[in-house]
């Protein structure tokens, strides 16, 4: 459960800055990818409404 709490906190990081260091564009300017430990988070940024939607959460390895 500690991993889940840490992952959840990390997923909120783009709320402060939609393009934080360590993230990368994923196919378009609105899609971003970040690695959080053993997980990869794919999210969409809609800056007009400051909405971040986590599209996919996958485990690496």
C-alpha atoms as an extended CHARMM CRD file, in Angstrom:
* protein
*
        61  EXT
         1         1  UNK       CA              0.0000000000        0.0000000000        0.0000000000  PROA      1               0.0000000000
         2         2  UNK       CA              2.9110000000        2.3910000000        0.5290000000  PROA      2               0.0000000000
         3         3  UNK       CA              3.7140000000        2.1510000000       -3.1980000000  PROA      3               0.0000000000
         4         4  UNK       CA              0.1530000000        3.1400000000       -4.0530000000  PROA      4               0.0000000000
         5         5  UNK       CA              0.2360000000        6.2050000000       -1.7680000000  PROA      5               0.0000000000
         6         6  UNK       CA              3.5990000000        7.2730000000       -3.2150000000  PROA      6               0.0000000000
         7         7  UNK       CA              2.3330000000        6.7250000000       -6.7540000000  PROA      7               0.0000000000
         8         8  UNK       CA             -0.8310000000        8.7100000000       -6.0580000000  PROA      8               0.0000000000
         9         9  UNK       CA              1.1880000000       11.6200000000       -4.6570000000  PROA      9               0.0000000000
        10        10  UNK       CA              3.4810000000       11.5440000000       -7.6930000000  PROA      10              0.0000000000
        11        11  UNK       CA              0.5030000000       11.6030000000      -10.0580000000  PROA      11              0.0000000000
        12        12  UNK       CA             -0.5870000000       14.8620000000       -8.4590000000  PROA      12              0.0000000000
        13        13  UNK       CA              2.7910000000       16.4580000000       -9.2420000000  PROA      13              0.0000000000
        14        14  UNK       CA              1.6690000000       17.7100000000      -12.7070000000  PROA      14              0.0000000000
        15        15  UNK       CA             -1.1070000000       19.7100000000      -11.0120000000  PROA      15              0.0000000000
        16        16  UNK       CA              1.5220000000       22.2190000000       -9.8880000000  PROA      16              0.0000000000
        17        17  UNK       CA              3.4140000000       22.1520000000      -13.1790000000  PROA      17              0.0000000000
        18        18  UNK       CA              1.8410000000       20.2590000000      -16.1190000000  PROA      18              0.0000000000
        19        19  UNK       CA              5.2710000000       19.6660000000      -17.6790000000  PROA      19              0.0000000000
        20        20  UNK       CA              7.5290000000       18.9000000000      -14.6960000000  PROA      20              0.0000000000
        21        21  UNK       CA             11.1600000000       17.8450000000      -15.2030000000  PROA      21              0.0000000000
        22        22  UNK       CA             11.4360000000       14.1490000000      -15.9280000000  PROA      22              0.0000000000
        23        23  UNK       CA              8.3300000000       14.0020000000      -18.1330000000  PROA      23              0.0000000000
        24        24  UNK       CA              8.3080000000       13.6650000000      -21.9000000000  PROA      24              0.0000000000
        25        25  UNK       CA              5.8780000000       14.3600000000      -24.7060000000  PROA      25              0.0000000000
        26        26  UNK       CA              4.1710000000       11.2070000000      -25.9410000000  PROA      26              0.0000000000
        27        27  UNK       CA              3.0050000000       11.5700000000      -29.5390000000  PROA      27              0.0000000000
        28        28  UNK       CA              1.5110000000       15.0600000000      -29.1570000000  PROA      28              0.0000000000
        29        29  UNK       CA              1.9950000000       18.1710000000      -27.0810000000  PROA      29              0.0000000000
        30        30  UNK       CA             -1.0210000000       17.3030000000      -24.9110000000  PROA      30              0.0000000000
        31        31  UNK       CA              0.0730000000       13.7680000000      -23.9870000000  PROA      31              0.0000000000
        32        32  UNK       CA              2.8560000000       13.3830000000      -21.4350000000  PROA      32              0.0000000000
        33        33  UNK       CA              4.6690000000       10.3850000000      -19.9560000000  PROA      33              0.0000000000
        34        34  UNK       CA              6.4620000000       10.1190000000      -16.6330000000  PROA      34              0.0000000000
        35        35  UNK       CA              8.1450000000        7.2990000000      -14.7740000000  PROA      35              0.0000000000
        36        36  UNK       CA              7.3730000000        6.8590000000      -11.1000000000  PROA      36              0.0000000000
        37        37  UNK       CA              9.5340000000        4.0920000000       -9.6820000000  PROA      37              0.0000000000
        38        38  UNK       CA              8.4960000000        0.8790000000      -11.4630000000  PROA      38              0.0000000000
        39        39  UNK       CA              5.4220000000        2.5120000000      -12.9890000000  PROA      39              0.0000000000
        40        40  UNK       CA              4.8130000000        4.5180000000      -16.1290000000  PROA      40              0.0000000000
        41        41  UNK       CA              2.0570000000        7.1480000000      -16.0760000000  PROA      41              0.0000000000
        42        42  UNK       CA              0.5350000000        8.5050000000      -19.2680000000  PROA      42              0.0000000000
        43        43  UNK       CA             -1.5150000000       11.6660000000      -18.8120000000  PROA      43              0.0000000000
        44        44  UNK       CA             -3.1990000000       14.3620000000      -20.8670000000  PROA      44              0.0000000000
        45        45  UNK       CA             -2.8080000000       18.0730000000      -20.2020000000  PROA      45              0.0000000000
        46        46  UNK       CA             -5.5860000000       20.4760000000      -21.1510000000  PROA      46              0.0000000000
        47        47  UNK       CA             -4.1590000000       23.8330000000      -20.1850000000  PROA      47              0.0000000000
        48        48  UNK       CA             -7.2820000000       25.8290000000      -21.0000000000  PROA      48              0.0000000000
        49        49  UNK       CA             -9.0720000000       24.1930000000      -18.0700000000  PROA      49              0.0000000000
        50        50  UNK       CA             -6.0040000000       23.0030000000      -16.1350000000  PROA      50              0.0000000000
        51        51  UNK       CA             -7.2390000000       19.4160000000      -16.2230000000  PROA      51              0.0000000000
        52        52  UNK       CA             -4.9540000000       16.4150000000      -15.9760000000  PROA      52              0.0000000000
        53        53  UNK       CA             -6.3970000000       13.0110000000      -16.7780000000  PROA      53              0.0000000000
        54        54  UNK       CA             -4.3100000000        9.9160000000      -16.1320000000  PROA      54              0.0000000000
        55        55  UNK       CA             -4.9040000000        7.7920000000      -19.2310000000  PROA      55              0.0000000000
        56        56  UNK       CA             -2.8160000000        4.7510000000      -18.4350000000  PROA      56              0.0000000000
        57        57  UNK       CA             -0.9080000000        3.4570000000      -15.4610000000  PROA      57              0.0000000000
        58        58  UNK       CA              1.3590000000        0.5240000000      -16.2330000000  PROA      58              0.0000000000
        59        59  UNK       CA              4.0040000000       -1.3940000000      -14.3510000000  PROA      59              0.0000000000
        60        60  UNK       CA              7.4730000000       -1.6420000000      -15.8660000000  PROA      60              0.0000000000
        61        61  UNK       CA              9.1740000000       -5.0140000000      -15.6560000000  PROA      61              0.0000000000
